[in-house]
Amino acid sequence: MSAQFDGRREMAEAHFEPLLADRLEEVMRVEQRAYASPWSRTNFLDALHSGYQAQMLMANGYVLGYFVAMKGVDEVHLLNITVAPEFQGQGWSRVMLDALALWARGQGAEWLWLEVRVGNVRAIKVYEAHGYRRVGLRKAYYPAGHGQREDAIVMSLRL
């Protein structure tokens, strides 16, 4: 990563590309830097083979972020949304959430659903600012290291 890249100045050049298996190594590098318990390569491959919506947000050859979502009958479930650590705090998660909502509406979805770690206060604030509401709690949903588990807040957005 070049320290010279400033996502705020380059916003006009940001664009989405399909997340395909041949680009997975780039995504895995971001995933491993972003999370203590990252998705595995197998998690991504399973999602891609299942035909889930998977998009990378790119600028100047850099992966700014990505998301993976699964379509249901009248809903879409966000499975993974990640902004590369060096580009966090610049509004890229909102760009991806807008793109996800636009795609979901185009698929006839009425709801977007997601889970977020109870300890991920920053993400919870982003989701709430985007209109998502807390609707439930999943006990011991996420791995938390050392054999521990962390609860997840279930959130939804009516489209």
Buried (B, 14 or more C-beta within 10 A) or exposed (E): EEEEBEBEEEBEEBEBEEBEEEBBEBBBEBBEEBBEEBBEBEBBEEBBEEEBBBBBBBBEEBBBBBBBBBBEEEBBBBBBBBBBEBBBEBBBBEBBBEBBBEBBEEBEBEBBBBBBBBEBEEBBEBBEEBBBEEEEEEEEBBEBEEEEEBBBBBBBBEB
